[in-house]
Amino acid sequence: MIQIKSPREIDAMRRAGEITGKALITAQHIIEPGIMTGQVDAEIRKTIEKAGAIPAFLGYGGFPKSACVSVNEEVIHGIPGKRVLREGDIVSVDVGAIWNGLYGDAAATFPVGNVSEEAARLIRVTRESFYKGLAFMREGCRVSDISHAVQIHAEQAGFSLVRDWTGHGVGTQLHEAPEIPNFGEPGRGPRLFRGMTLAVEPMVNAGGFKVKVLRDGWTVVTQDGALSAHYEHTVLVTGDVPELLTAWEEIA
């Protein structure tokens, strides 16, 4: 069932989103050649807990860390550890925070030092794809209007969209209805109403759209080994301009 959030819940989600955004800023500032993915995770956890929130991913479904840190061909759910980031890598960081029982959820892909022109373009187009979808996160639109806008922009740039994982509702749970695919024809799926909160997250591959899960049971990688990028915000549907609840770039 799709939940319409109360004013109290929305206020709590604004705070959860602000903390989530600050965690991404932390990641952006410390990602550089020579740092381990586990160090990125540790600093993210410190940021969230210092703000009085709870890391949303820590222990979720058994996930062992506070953030998903996915490198190069890793799409999502990378487990941070001793892997050392190197010049030219790209790193997708997915993070969430809980404040008074409400969730924020956001992700972005960062370059490690100087990256190839194609890697930089992948990161840029993935972010742009989110904002193309954002234009349809308005009361009266349908879920697949978002999906279609994301797909068209990424595919016109020569990239593909992951189909096995989707965006989702978010609020009192990390994952709520509705599912929000990153592909599809417009005009389908649930209609959007003010008070809905959605986590929309393009996962864009430089090669084909097919992915697989590694033996750790978590890390999703591209089947062809091509690079992948990820971008996500938690969004509040209003009667007018949608509100980014995890607007880390705007508050950086």
N, C-alpha and C positions, 0 to 999 in steps of 0.2 A: 504494500500500500504506500502511495506517495504521501509524504507528510508536508503539511503547510506549517511553517514555523511561526510561533508566537513572537510578539515583540521582545519578551524576555529571552527566548531562545536565540533570536537574531542578535541581540546585544552580546550574549555569551559567545556566539559564533564570530562576531566581529573581533572580540579579544582573542579567541583561539586562532583566528586568521592572522591577526597582527603578529602573534608569537610565531606562528608557522612561517610567515614572511621573514621575520628576523632570523629564523634558523637558516633560511636560504641565503640571506645576506651573509651570514657567518660562513657558509660553505663557499660562496663566491669569493670572499676575501682570503680564504686560506688555501684554496685549490691552486697548486703550483707544482712544477716538476719536483720530484723527490719526496712528496708527502704520501703517506699511506692512506688507503681508503678508511682504515680503522680510526685514524686520527681525525678525519673529516667527521665520522660518526660521533666520536667522543666530544668534539667541540659543539656539534649540533645538540647533543643531549644536554650539555652544560647550558647552552643558550635557552633551551626549553625549560629546564628545571629551575634555572635562576629566575625566570619570569613567573614561577609559581605554577606552571602547567605540567602536564604529564605527556611524555613522548607517546604518541598514538600508536606507533608501529611496534614498540618494544613489547614482545610477547604476544602480539596479535597473530592468532593462528599458529603460534609457536615460533614466529620470526624472532631471531636472537638479538637484533640490534635496533637502534632508534631511528635509523634512516636506511633507505635503499640507495645504494651507491653502485651505479651500473656503468661500466667502462666500454667504450667503443662498440663492439657488436652486441653487448649486453643491452637488452631493451628495457627491462624493468626487474625489480626484486633482487638486484645484486646484493650479496651479503658483504658488508665491509669487513676488512681484515688486514692482512699484511701486504696486500698488493701495493706496489709503489707506482704512483702516477708518473708518466714520462711525457716529455715534450712531444706535442702533437696528438696526444690522447684527447678524447672528449668524454665528459663524465656527466651522467644524468643523476641528479639527486632528487629523491622523492621523500617528502617528510610530512608529518602531521603532528598536531598538538591538541590536547584535550583541556578545555577550560570549563569548569563547572558542569561537566558531563556533556559538553558540546564539542564538536570536532572542527578542525581546520585541516585542509589537505592541499598540498601544492607541490609542483616539481618544475625543474628547469635543467637544461643541459649547458655545461660550461666548457670552454676550451681550456686545455692545459698548455700554457705558453702559446707559442705560435703553432697554429694548425693549418692544414691544407685548405685551399680555397673551397674545395667541395665540402669539407667538413664544416667550415664556417657557413656555407650556403645552406647546408642541411639544418644547422641550428637555427638560422634565421627563418627559413621557411616553416619549420615546425612551430616556432613562436607565432609567426604570421597566421598560420592555419588556425591556431586557437582564437585569435582576434577576428578572423573571418566568421568563425562559429559564434563568437560573442555577440555579433550583430543580431543574431536570432534568439538570444536568450532573453526574450521579452514575452510579456503576457500576451497570449493569443497565438504564438508560434507553436510548432510541434517539435518534439525531440529530434525527429529526423531532419528538420530544417537545419539544425546545428550540424548534424552528422554530414549532410550533403555539402555544406559550405566548407567544412574542414577538408573533406575528401577532394573536392574540386581544386582547391588551392594547392594542396600538396602534389596531386597527380599532374597538374599543369606544369609544375616545376620538375617533373620527371621522377618523383619519389613515390613510395607506396605506403599505405596505411596498414598497421597491424590490425587484424580482424579477430584474433582470439581473446583479446582483452579490451575492455571498454571503460569509458567514464561512467559516472554513477551519481545518484543522489547521496547526500552526506548531511549529517546533523547530529542526532542523538546516537547514531551508529556511524562507523567509518564508511560502511557501504550500505546504502539504502536504494530503494526504487526511485527513479527508473534507471535501467541501463541506458548508456548513451554511446552507441557505436561511433566510430570515426569514419564511417562510410554509409552510403544508402541513398535512396531516392527521397526527395523532400515530401512534406505533407503527410507523414505517417507517424504513428506512435502517439503517446500521451500529449495532450495540450498543456502548455505552460501557464501557470497562474502565479500571481504575486505571492511571495512568501515561500516559494520553493527554493531550495538550496542545492546546487548542482556542482559536482566536480567534473569538469570537462578537461580531457587530457589527450591531445593528439600524441600518438606514438608513431613516428615516421621513419621509414627505412630507406637507406640509399639504394638498396637492391630490391629483392622481392619481398612480398608481405608475409611469407611463411616464417614461423618461429618454432622453437622447441624449448622444453624445460630441461635444464641440466640435472645431473644425478643428485645435486644437493637438495632437489625438490623445490627450489625457489627461483633460481636465476633463469630468466628467459632470454634467449639469444636468437639472433637471426639465423635461419637455416643455412643461408649462403655466406655467412661471415661478414656481410656488409655492415657498415656503420648504422647506428640507430640513435635518434634523438627523441626527447620527451619534454612536454611543456604542459603545465596544469595550474589552474586556479580554482578555488572555491568561489562560486558566484551566487549572489542573491538575485532572484527574479523580482522585478518591481513592475509598476505600471508604466515606467518610462525607461530610463537608462539603467541597464543592469549594474549591480554593485559588485566590484571585486573585493571579496572579504580577505584575500591573501595578497594584497597589492604590494608585494615587496619591492618591485622595481620603482614604484611610484613613491615609496617612503625611504628608499635607500639614500 
